[in-house]
């Protein structure tokens, strides 16, 4: 199976998350003897399309693509489809075109992880606030679902849940209002770290003792966890997404059938 040519088109290499994804893919390609070509789309859909066209011209056996945008990537995927080159999407999905499999973090499992951490920390009972991301996004829906499924098994009560649009400033103002309305809060789960850090600021100003759990493991949040200000954040594993992309491509080229979606586990970062 060695000697297969795989193209990896990445939305941007200006983001540490995607650089790590690329490194995971390169390591797995070396290990499996695949020839990997990595192209950077610089967050530009037209560059993304020309990257895919370049790979088609080079005659690669498979294309891995991390889309700049789920709609914009469709023309690139259809170009690969027309050239009979199979495609796998990484981290972000595509809204049309034929894709062999989609490999991304399991946001439902991440939400459950956050919920279980709060259950364990509070001893199974207490009052929690849920700060929701942008309504209608899959991340907000899945993270919220996992969290609520987890706490449903305990005596933990959600005393407030409000949308703060994944935004730090909104997280701050929404949390200020909730703190005034709710005399007893033990924990906050925010669908992302930006909202968590906003909520943390409001809590620190109020002088109340409330644990905060975020999601994404951004640098600011990891620092807040290490400093003991935030309790935890859920981290994605970009290197594993890249590695599984190459491994799945090689398996598929070897005749294996792949599931339509391959979920990647998350990990919890605590002090």
Secondary structure, 3 states (H helix, E strand, C coil): CCCCEEEEEECCCCCHHHHHHHHHHHHHHHHHCCEEEEEECCCCHHHHHHHHHHHHHHCCCEEEECCCCCCCCHHHHHHHHHCCCEEEEECCCCCCCCCCEEEEECHHHHHHHHHHHHHHHHCCEEEEEEEECCCCCHHHHHHHHHHHHHHCCCEEEEEEEEECCCCHHHHHHHHHHHHHHCCCCCEEEECCHHHHHHHHHHHHHHCCCCEEEEECCCHHHHHHHHCCCCCEEEECCHHHHHHHHHHHHHHHHCCCCCCCEEEECCEEEEC
